[in-house]
Amino acid sequence: MKIRYYVITIIFLIVAVGCYISYSYIVSLIHEVRNESQLTRNAKKNMTLLSQAIVSYARDHNGQLPLADNWCDELLGQTEKITKETFKAIDIESGACNFAFNRNLSGLDINSIPTDVIMFFEASGEWNFNGGAELLEEVHAQRQWVIGVMFVDGAFGEYFFATKNVRMKGIEKANRPLKWIP
């Protein structure tokens, strides 16, 4: 009877410790995701300014978007709010530009592009950094859980690496896929 009692007690302790460890791990993951999500929302301000600047640029250039190879140069100073700091995210120290322009939009007429195509996304690279889906693996090495993305229509979303989905605010835009090519 005593052996049975000890066995049950040991099993109970093992389960309790396992639950505690699992709980601690889950809580730490939630905090990590929440922290990255907060950093992404901080980048939203600069991405919104860049989105407004690119619309202004297109308006001044007969609807044409800048070429991907010089998009930062073209947007710098487009409005009084666009400075070199606008191209930086507060948590990423490396790279001259912490946002990438979707290369597939280079020189296109903004009015011919579907609004659900990605225009910018968080990434760390050199000035005039551009690319597409192929950069997500590099970005994933910098951010483990989530990055910010800006669509052609100016809508901001959070791309979660685990689900490969973009969460949007508002029911009607609940989840958008990543669309790179117009």
N, C-alpha and C positions, 0 to 999 in steps of 0.2 A: 504494500500500500504506500509506504514511504517512497519507494522508487518511482512509483507512478506519479506521486505528488511532485517529486523533483523533476521528472521528465516534463510534466505539464508546465511547471514553473519555468524551466529552461526554454521550452517552446514559446511560452508567452513572452519571455524576455527577448528572445530572438525576433519574434514578430514585432514587438514594441520598438526595438532598436531599428529594425528594418523600416518600419513605418516612419519613424522619426527621421531617418536618413533620407528616405524618399521625399518626405514633406520638406525637409531643408533644401534638397536639390531642386524640387519644383519651385519653391519660393525664390531661390536664387535665380533660376531661369526666368521667372516672371519679372524679377527686378532688372535683369539684363535686357530683356525685350523692351520693357517699359523705358529704360534709360536710352536705348537706341532709338526708340520711337520718339522720345522727347527731342533728341538731337536732330532727328529727321524733321520734326515740326519746326525746329529753330531754323533749319535750312530753307524752309518753305518761304520765308520772307524774301530771301535773296532770289530764290527761283521765281517768285511772283514778280519781282522787279525785272528780272531778265526776260520773263515772258512779256511783260508790258513793253520793254525796250525793243524786243524783236517785232512786236506788232507795230510799234512806231517806225522801226527801220523799214518794215515791209510797206507801210503806208508811204514813206518817203521814196521808195524804190519800185513803184508800180506793182506792188504786191509780192515782189520777190524777196525770199529769205536770203540771208547772207550765205556765202559759201562756207562749207564746214571747216575748211583749212584756215579761215581767218574770222570766224564768227565772234570771238572775243574782241579782236581789234575793231570790228565794225560796230559792236554794241557799246564799247567803252566810250562814254560821253554822249551816247544817243539821247539820254535824258540826264538832268542834273543829278539824279539819284544813282546813276551807274558809275561806279569807281572800281578800281582794282579790287577793293575789299568786297564788292558785291559778288565776285567770282569765288569767294572763299566760304567754307563752312566753318563754324566756330570750333568744331572738335577735330578737324583734320588739319594737321600741321604740314603735311607733305604736299608737294605739287603747287604749281602756280595757279591752277584752276581746279576747283573741287566739284565741278559740274561738267558733264559731257553733253554735247549737242548731238542729236540723232543725225548721223551722217547721211541717211537716206532722204533727209529734207533739204539737203544742200542746194541752194539756188532755186528751189521750187516756188511756185505761186502759192502763197499761204491760203488763198481762197479755194484752191483745188485739193487741199489736203483734208481728209476726214478728221473730224475733231477728236476722235479717240486714239489718234496716233501719238506716241511719246515724242516730245520735243527735247526735254532735258531730263537728266537723271543724275543723282549723286555719284560721283566718282572722283578719284584723285589722279590728276595728270598734269601735263604741261599746258602752257597757254594755248588756246584754241583746241583743246582736247575734244575729240569727237569719236564716234563709233556707234555701235549698236548692241545687239544681244550678246555678241561675242565678248563684250567687256564685263558682263555680269559675274563671271568667275573671278576676275580680278577684284571687282568691287566686293564680292562675297568674302574675299580674304581680308578686306579692311573692316567690313561690317558683318557680323555674324548673323544677324536676324532680319534687319529691315533697312531699306533705303527709301528716299523720297524720289518721286517721279512727277514730272509736269507734262500734261497733255497739251496738244495744239489749242484746245479750247480754253486753256488757262486753268483747268481743274488740276488740283494737286491730289496725289494719292500716295499711300505707303505700300511698297512692294515687299512682301514677306517671302524670304528665301525658302522657308519650310513648306509653304503651301503653293509657291509660285503663283501668287495671286496678288492683286492690288486692292487694298481696302480703301474705299472712298467714303466721304461723309455724305449722308443722305441716302435714303432707301432706294431712290431711283437709279443711283450709281453704285449700288452696294459693292459689286466686284467687277472690275474690268480686267480683261486679259492684257498682256503686254503686246501691243501692236506696233511694230517697227517700220513697216513698209506701207506707204499710202496706197 
